[in-house]
Amino acid sequence: MKRKIMLAGVRLILPVSLLLMSGCMSLQAVDAGIYNVVGAVSEEDRVTGERSLSLAGRSGQIRQGNAAVEQLLRGEAKINAQLDAVQFARLTRLFDRVQRVSHLKAERWQAVLIDRPDFNAFTTGGTYIVVHLGLMQQLQDDDEVAAVIAHEVAHTVANHAFETQGFQTLATLTGSNSAARNGYQAAFTHENEREADRIAVLYSALAGFDPAAASRIWARQYRDEGNAGGLFFHTHPVNRLRAEETAATARLVEGYYRQGQENPDAAALLENNVLWQKRSNTMVAGQGGGVAALLGTTLGTYVQHQGVKQEESRQVQQQAVLSALMQQMQPLGETVIDQHSWQVRWRYTGPSALDNLVMGVLVKDQAGTVQRFIAQVPGTVQPGQAFDALFRSSQLSVGSFASMQLKYYVDDASPR
């Protein structure tokens, strides 16, 4: 008798008779063997206790992840205190507080400051967190810097780098049609980002940082940059929804927040809190642990696959909605305001009122460089209404538009 389980486009055939074997191998030996095999390609999730795909144990994760960072650092002229002593001291102070309440608090990590002007930080699955000087300079609020740090630590805690490798390897071996799609790959990363956001907001609260800080970052990014989520598949939650989701998570964990102080119950709250209750795994190899690990990994991978497919589908639908809305925007003319700003008037011909309307434009110069700008449209836009969208940029001269290509689009909108 055979039981068939569908997993991410893969058919796994588990002979039930395997569990009835006797003779040269006992049931205990079979179960222990299964446990060892499954353990080589999966691990217990540090947050939830569920099993997830992973092709490297923690020592392998540290070795591979650190090697990538150390290769990068060999090309840096100045890092850390040599680069900016004040900002490096600030970074290490904030990082130490976050790590002390994380699931990897027993590890010895290094915070690294590198000379990059952009708003970014990253980890590679090892014990480094790399932060750009531009991010430290742009975020004057320590709570917001801690929110970014917590998000990056959460990526490593959740093993996202090596979990992704596991899924990619599985897809290659099985010829999965889903995983080969760009939309699926973007959605996979998108869901990892959402998970890291939730873990990070909890870490911030437990470390004594304002859990609402992450929401403030993304609300500000939305005001300045819009979403850009309707043009293509996106690997990160769009700014408006990210602000809303992190704000909702912050409200849930607000009771754990002690301003400027580590929550004394932080260790216990990592196991059991309003966001998750860690599963207790009491089964061991040779005593049912092998079968449990196999089924847990199979079920967990299947559930994750289905969630990614749903996110891919949601993004496809959102792109279609925003594309249809753009078809309902009738251009009425452009007006140059000054050298660095211009106004475009449209008439909205759709059937439903629109809230949160953001218009965007892609500007491509003769060298092929593309820049993106957005205009927030205040209030509610009614059917048949004409409205203005004001675009501003100190980065280009409106007078040179004649030599450029412009493509307008609807960046965000909430139809009523």
C-alpha positions as CSV (number, residue, x, y, z in Angstrom):
1,M,0.0,0.0,0.0
2,K,1.4,3.5,-0.9
3,R,0.3,6.9,0.3
4,K,0.9,9.8,-2.1
5,I,1.6,13.3,-1.0
6,M,1.9,16.3,-3.3
7,L,4.6,18.8,-2.3
8,A,5.4,21.9,-4.4
9,G,4.8,20.0,-7.6
10,V,6.7,17.0,-6.3
11,R,5.1,13.6,-5.7
12,L,6.5,11.9,-2.6
13,I,5.7,8.2,-2.4
14,L,5.9,6.9,1.1
15,P,5.5,3.1,1.4
16,V,3.4,2.6,4.5
17,S,4.7,-1.0,4.6
18,L,8.1,0.5,5.5
19,L,6.9,0.9,9.0
20,L,5.9,-2.8,9.1
21,M,9.3,-4.1,8.2
22,S,11.0,-6.7,10.4
23,G,14.0,-8.9,10.2
24,C,17.4,-7.4,9.5
25,M,16.3,-3.9,10.5
26,S,14.1,-3.1,13.4
27,L,11.4,-0.4,13.4
28,Q,13.7,1.7,15.7
29,A,16.6,1.4,13.3
30,V,14.4,2.4,10.3
31,D,13.0,5.4,12.2
32,A,16.5,6.4,13.3
33,G,17.7,6.2,9.7
34,I,14.8,8.3,8.5
35,Y,15.6,10.9,11.2
36,N,19.2,11.1,10.0
37,V,18.2,11.5,6.4
38,V,15.6,14.2,7.1
39,G,18.0,15.9,9.5
40,A,20.5,16.4,6.6
41,V,18.1,18.5,4.6
42,S,16.0,20.2,7.3
43,E,16.2,21.8,10.7
44,E,13.9,22.8,13.5
45,D,12.7,26.4,13.1
46,R,14.2,28.4,15.9
47,V,11.1,30.5,16.2
48,T,8.1,28.1,15.8
49,G,9.7,24.7,16.4
50,E,8.4,23.4,13.1
51,R,10.7,21.7,10.6
52,S,11.8,23.6,7.5
53,L,14.2,22.8,4.6
54,S,17.9,23.6,5.2
55,L,20.9,22.2,3.5
56,A,23.4,23.3,6.1
57,G,23.5,23.0,9.9
58,R,24.3,26.1,12.0
59,S,28.1,25.7,11.8
60,G,27.8,25.4,8.0
61,Q,25.6,28.4,7.9
62,I,28.1,30.5,9.9
63,R,31.0,29.3,7.7
64,Q,29.3,30.1,4.4
65,G,27.6,33.3,5.5
66,N,30.7,34.7,7.1
67,A,32.9,33.9,4.1
68,A,30.6,36.0,1.9
69,V,30.9,39.0,4.2
70,E,34.7,38.7,4.7
71,Q,35.2,38.6,0.9
72,L,33.2,41.9,0.7
73,L,35.2,43.5,3.5
74,R,38.5,42.8,1.9
75,G,37.6,45.4,-0.7
76,E,36.7,48.1,1.7
77,A,39.1,51.0,2.4
78,K,37.6,51.9,5.8
79,I,35.1,50.1,8.0
80,N,33.7,50.5,11.5
81,A,35.4,53.2,13.8
82,Q,37.9,54.1,11.1
83,L,35.0,55.1,8.9
84,D,32.9,56.9,11.5
85,A,33.7,56.3,15.2
86,V,30.4,57.9,16.5
87,Q,28.1,56.0,14.2
88,F,30.0,52.7,14.8
89,A,29.7,53.1,18.5
90,R,26.0,53.8,18.1
91,L,25.5,50.8,15.8
92,T,27.2,48.4,18.2
93,R,25.3,49.7,21.2
94,L,21.9,49.2,19.5
95,F,22.9,45.9,18.0
96,D,24.0,44.5,21.4
97,R,20.6,45.3,22.9
98,V,18.7,43.6,20.1
99,Q,20.9,40.5,20.0
100,R,20.5,39.9,23.7
101,V,16.8,39.3,23.3
102,S,17.1,37.2,20.0
103,H,16.9,33.5,19.5
104,L,20.7,33.6,18.7
105,K,21.8,35.5,21.8
106,A,24.3,32.8,22.7
107,E,26.3,33.5,19.5
108,R,29.2,36.0,19.2
109,W,28.2,38.4,16.4
110,Q,29.9,41.3,14.8
111,A,28.3,44.5,13.6
112,V,30.1,46.0,10.6
113,L,29.7,49.6,9.3
114,I,30.7,50.1,5.6
115,D,30.9,53.2,3.5
116,R,27.8,53.2,1.4
117,P,25.4,56.2,1.0
118,D,22.2,54.2,0.4
119,F,19.6,53.1,2.9
120,N,20.5,49.4,3.5
121,A,21.6,46.7,5.9
122,F,22.0,43.0,5.4
123,T,23.0,39.6,6.8
124,T,24.2,36.5,4.9
125,G,23.1,33.8,7.4
126,G,26.3,33.9,9.5
127,T,27.3,36.0,12.5
128,Y,27.8,39.4,10.8
129,I,25.3,42.2,10.3
130,V,26.5,44.7,7.8
131,V,25.0,48.2,7.9
132,H,25.5,51.1,5.4
133,L,26.7,54.4,6.8
134,G,24.0,56.1,4.8
135,L,21.3,54.3,6.8
136,M,22.9,55.3,10.1
137,Q,23.0,58.9,8.9
138,Q,19.5,59.0,7.6
139,L,17.9,57.4,10.7
140,Q,18.5,59.8,13.6
141,D,16.0,57.9,15.7
142,D,17.6,55.0,17.6
143,D,14.3,53.1,17.7
144,E,14.2,53.1,13.9
145,V,17.9,51.9,13.6
146,A,17.1,49.1,16.1
147,A,14.1,48.1,14.0
148,V,16.3,47.7,10.9
149,I,18.9,45.7,12.9
150,A,16.2,43.5,14.4
151,H,14.8,42.8,10.9
152,E,18.2,41.6,9.7
153,V,18.9,39.5,12.8
154,A,15.4,37.9,12.2
155,H,16.4,36.9,8.7
156,T,19.2,34.8,10.1
157,V,17.2,33.5,13.0
158,A,14.5,32.2,10.5
159,N,17.3,30.8,8.3
160,H,16.0,32.5,5.3
161,A,19.2,32.4,3.2
162,F,19.7,28.7,3.5
163,E,16.0,27.9,3.4
164,T,15.9,29.6,0.1
165,Q,18.8,27.4,-1.1
166,G,16.9,24.4,0.0
167,F,13.8,25.3,-2.0
168,Q,15.9,26.1,-5.1
169,T,17.7,22.8,-4.9
170,L,14.4,21.0,-4.4
171,A,13.0,22.8,-7.4
172,T,16.0,21.9,-9.6
173,L,15.9,18.2,-8.6
174,T,12.2,17.9,-9.2
175,G,11.7,20.2,-12.2
176,S,9.1,22.2,-10.4
177,N,7.3,24.5,-12.8
178,S,6.1,26.9,-10.0
179,A,9.6,27.6,-8.5
180,A,11.0,28.4,-12.0
181,R,8.6,31.4,-12.4
182,N,10.0,34.9,-11.6
183,G,6.8,35.7,-9.8
184,Y,7.1,32.7,-7.5
185,Q,10.7,33.5,-6.6
186,A,9.7,37.1,-5.8
187,A,6.8,35.9,-3.7
188,F,9.0,33.5,-1.8
189,T,11.3,36.3,-0.8
190,H,8.3,38.6,-0.1
191,E,6.9,36.1,2.4
192,N,10.3,35.8,4.1
193,E,10.4,39.6,4.5
194,R,7.0,39.6,6.1
195,E,8.1,36.9,8.6
196,A,11.3,38.8,9.4
197,D,9.2,42.0,10.0
198,R,7.0,40.2,12.6
199,I,9.9,38.7,14.5
200,A,11.8,42.0,14.4
201,V,8.9,44.0,15.9
202,L,8.8,41.6,18.8
203,Y,12.6,41.8,19.2
204,S,12.4,45.6,19.3
205,A,9.7,45.5,22.0
206,L,11.6,43.0,24.2
207,A,14.9,45.1,23.9
208,G,13.1,48.2,25.0
209,F,12.8,49.9,21.7
210,D,9.5,51.4,20.4
211,P,7.9,48.5,18.4
212,A,6.0,51.1,16.3
213,A,9.4,52.4,14.9
214,A,9.3,50.0,11.9
215,S,5.9,51.3,10.9
216,R,7.1,54.9,10.9
217,I,10.0,54.0,8.6
218,W,7.7,52.5,6.0
219,A,5.1,55.2,6.3
220,R,7.8,57.7,5.5
221,Q,9.1,55.6,2.6
222,Y,5.5,55.5,1.2
223,R,5.2,59.2,1.5
224,D,8.5,59.8,-0.3
225,E,8.6,56.9,-2.7
226,G,5.1,55.4,-3.1
227,N,5.0,51.6,-3.7
228,A,6.2,50.8,-7.2
229,G,4.4,47.5,-6.6
230,G,2.1,47.6,-9.6
231,L,4.9,47.6,-12.2
232,F,6.4,44.3,-11.6
233,F,6.7,41.4,-9.1
234,H,8.2,42.6,-5.9
235,T,10.4,40.8,-3.4
236,H,9.4,43.1,-0.4
237,P,6.0,44.1,0.9
238,V,5.1,47.5,-0.7
239,N,5.6,50.4,1.6
240,R,1.9,51.2,2.5
241,L,1.0,47.6,3.3
242,R,4.3,47.2,5.2
243,A,3.6,50.2,7.3
244,E,0.1,48.9,8.1
245,E,1.3,45.3,8.9
246,T,4.2,46.4,11.1
247,A,1.8,48.8,12.9
248,A,-0.7,46.0,13.6
249,T,2.1,43.8,14.9
250,A,3.4,46.6,17.1
251,R,-0.1,46.9,18.7
252,L,-0.1,43.2,19.5
253,V,3.3,43.2,21.3
254,E,2.9,46.7,22.9
255,G,2.4,45.1,26.3
256,Y,5.9,43.7,26.2
257,Y,7.5,47.1,25.7
258,R,9.5,48.7,28.6
259,Q,10.9,52.0,27.2
260,G,14.7,51.8,27.3
261,Q,14.8,48.5,29.3
262,E,15.0,44.9,28.4
263,N,11.9,43.0,29.2
264,P,12.8,40.7,32.2
265,D,10.7,37.9,30.7
266,A,12.3,38.2,27.3
267,A,13.6,34.6,27.2
268,A,10.1,33.1,28.0
269,L,8.4,35.4,25.6
270,L,10.5,34.2,22.7
271,E,8.9,30.8,23.2
272,N,5.3,31.8,23.9
273,N,3.9,35.2,22.9
274,V,0.9,36.8,21.1
275,L,2.5,36.1,17.7
276,W,3.4,32.4,18.1
277,Q,3.7,29.5,20.5
278,K,6.8,27.5,19.9
279,R,6.0,23.8,19.2
280,S,7.6,21.4,21.7
281,N,9.2,18.5,20.0
282,T,9.6,15.5,22.4
283,M,10.0,12.7,19.8
284,V,13.5,11.3,19.3
285,A,15.2,9.2,16.6
286,G,14.2,5.5,16.9
287,Q,11.1,6.4,18.8
288,G,8.9,7.9,16.1
289,G,11.1,11.0,15.7
290,G,12.2,10.1,12.2
291,V,8.7,9.7,10.8
292,A,7.5,12.8,12.7
293,A,10.4,14.8,11.2
294,L,9.7,13.5,7.7
295,L,6.0,14.3,7.9
296,G,6.7,17.7,9.6
297,T,9.1,18.7,6.9
298,T,6.8,17.6,4.2
299,L,3.8,19.3,5.6
300,G,5.7,22.5,6.5
301,T,7.2,22.7,3.0
302,Y,3.8,22.2,1.4
303,V,2.1,24.9,3.5
304,Q,4.9,27.3,2.7
305,H,4.6,26.5,-1.0
306,Q,0.9,27.2,-0.9
307,G,1.4,30.5,0.9
308,V,4.0,31.6,-1.7
309,K,1.6,30.7,-4.6
310,Q,-1.2,32.8,-2.9
311,E,1.2,35.8,-2.7
312,E,2.2,35.3,-6.3
313,S,-1.5,35.3,-7.3
314,R,-2.2,38.4,-5.2
315,Q,0.6,40.3,-6.9
316,V,-0.7,39.3,-10.4
317,Q,-4.1,40.5,-9.4
318,Q,-2.8,43.8,-8.0
319,Q,-0.8,44.5,-11.2
320,A,-4.0,43.9,-13.2
321,V,-6.0,46.2,-11.0
322,L,-3.5,49.1,-11.3
323,S,-3.0,48.5,-15.0
324,A,-6.8,48.7,-15.5
325,L,-6.9,51.9,-13.4
326,M,-4.3,53.5,-15.6
327,Q,-6.5,52.8,-18.6
328,Q,-9.1,54.9,-16.9
329,M,-6.9,57.9,-16.5
330,Q,-7.5,60.4,-19.4
331,P,-4.5,62.8,-19.8
332,L,-5.5,66.4,-20.0
333,G,-2.1,68.1,-20.2
334,E,1.2,68.9,-18.5
335,T,2.3,72.2,-17.0
336,V,5.9,73.1,-16.1
337,I,6.1,74.7,-12.7
338,D,9.8,75.4,-12.5
339,Q,13.1,73.8,-13.5
340,H,12.6,70.8,-11.2
341,S,8.8,70.3,-11.0
342,W,5.9,69.8,-13.3
343,Q,2.2,69.1,-13.0
344,V,0.1,66.6,-14.9
345,R,-3.7,66.8,-15.1
346,W,-5.9,63.7,-15.6
347,R,-9.5,62.9,-15.6
348,Y,-10.5,59.7,-13.9
349,T,-13.2,57.9,-15.9
350,G,-13.5,54.7,-13.7
351,P,-16.7,53.7,-12.0
352,S,-15.5,53.7,-8.3
353,A,-14.1,56.4,-6.1
354,L,-10.3,56.1,-5.3
355,D,-8.5,56.6,-2.0
356,N,-4.7,56.6,-1.6
357,L,-4.1,57.5,-5.2
358,V,-0.4,57.8,-6.1
359,M,0.7,58.5,-9.6
360,G,4.1,57.5,-10.8
361,V,6.4,58.2,-13.8
362,L,9.4,56.5,-15.2
363,V,11.9,58.8,-16.9
364,K,14.5,57.3,-19.2
365,D,17.3,59.5,-20.5
366,Q,19.4,59.1,-23.7
367,A,22.0,57.0,-21.8
368,G,19.3,54.5,-20.8
369,T,19.2,55.5,-17.1
370,V,15.7,55.2,-15.6
371,Q,14.5,57.2,-12.7
372,R,11.2,56.9,-10.9
373,F,9.2,59.7,-9.3
374,I,5.8,59.7,-7.6
375,A,3.1,62.2,-6.8
376,Q,0.7,61.8,-3.9
377,V,-2.9,62.8,-4.8
378,P,-4.7,64.2,-1.7
379,G,-8.2,63.2,-0.8
380,T,-10.6,61.0,-2.6
381,V,-10.9,61.0,-6.4
382,Q,-14.4,60.6,-7.6
383,P,-15.5,59.1,-11.0
384,G,-15.4,61.8,-13.7
385,Q,-13.2,64.1,-11.6
386,A,-10.2,65.9,-13.0
387,F,-7.2,66.0,-10.7
388,D,-3.6,67.2,-10.6
389,A,-0.5,65.3,-9.8
390,L,2.6,67.4,-8.9
391,F,6.0,65.8,-9.6
392,R,9.2,67.2,-8.1
393,S,12.8,66.2,-8.5
394,S,16.1,68.0,-7.9
395,Q,17.8,65.2,-9.8
396,L,16.7,66.2,-13.3
397,S,15.9,69.3,-15.3
398,V,12.3,69.5,-16.7
399,G,13.7,71.5,-19.6
400,S,15.5,68.3,-20.9
401,F,12.3,66.3,-21.1
402,A,12.2,66.6,-24.9
403,S,15.1,64.1,-25.1
404,M,13.7,61.7,-22.5
405,Q,11.0,59.0,-22.5
406,L,8.3,59.3,-19.9
407,K,5.9,56.6,-18.9
408,Y,3.1,57.4,-16.4
409,Y,1.4,54.7,-14.3
410,V,-0.8,54.2,-11.2
411,D,1.5,53.5,-8.3
412,D,-1.2,52.8,-5.7
413,A,-4.9,53.2,-5.2
414,S,-7.7,51.8,-3.1
415,P,-10.9,51.6,-5.1
416,R,-14.0,52.0,-2.9
